[in-house]
């Protein structure tokens, strides 16, 4: 691994101080259950505002991995997300939370035990947590197998994100104990206009179901795409058409205000698929 440049070292130090000072935040993107039109989960996404400007996750997460602060960042995300779940439950709207975890952190065989202890400490049922990892993070299959299996033994879910963007997808699905497959948005966003994309997405949904996995579509940006996904039997969907990632205080009002809308938009197509 290449050493950090002076600019990167300065930013890495600022990130560590931001974590210690609780200066980061989490936003949550809803995941819609297409068969019912109900929101039953969210994906937690870290945000960092530094000196009035947003530093994107695509920049600060790889930096955290290279600088050795990724475990500290992950621990902060976990604690914050679990406490938010408790708050939503107290408001009568408990929803499952998906958390992105770096492959660097997953190399630690004790990480599933740490997450389980945090769940017990905060009073969150383990089955309300989904650990997401990108397809690129799963290339070292043997190294990750024990860790991911321990998540499953402890009752947590494991999702493969960005499916279709890597060269070894089918091997990963066969060897690793996933519960959920997330179809990358590059295949989803044009299914309303592209027969090839419709064929790919429908095939991936069928593959996921044949393997006993939940199929989740990312990048849904219009009503027609949502209806097609429901017709294809896709289980869940997320994207700007459903909702952008939002601060935690906004989620419960949003769910209550939009529940009927989603049942109307995708309910009929879902019934056709059932």
CORGIBEL-V195762 format. One line per field, one symbol per residue. ss: DSSP state (H for helix, E for strand, L for the rest). psi: psi as a letter, one per 20 degrees, with the letter a starting at -180 (. if undefined). Layout:
ss = ???
psi = ???
//
This chain:
ss = LLLLLHHHHHHHHHHHHHHHLLLLEEEEEEEEELLLLEEEEEEEEEEEEELLEEELHHHHHHHHHHHLLHHHHHHHHHHHHHHHHHHHHHLLLLLEEEEELLHHHHLLLLHHHHHHHHHHHHLLLHHHEEEEEEHHHHLLHHHHHHHHHHHHHLLLEEEEEEELLLLLHHHHHHHLLLLEEEELHHHHLLLLLLHHHHHHHHHHHHHHHHLLLEEEELLLLLHHHHHHHHHHLLLEELLLLLLLLEEHHHHHHHHHHHHHHHHHHHHHHHHHHL
psi = pqqqrgghgghhhhghhhghjlirrprppqopohhijqpjrqpppqqpopkjqpoqhighghghghijjhhggggggggggghhggghghjjmpqqpppppqhghiioiighgghgggghgikpphiippppqqhhijhmghhiggghhhgghjjqqpqoqkpiirikghgghhhqmqiqpopqhhhhikiiiohgggggghggghgghhjkqppppqkpjrhggggggghijqgqqqrhhgqrpqqhhigghgghhjghghhggigghhhhi.
//
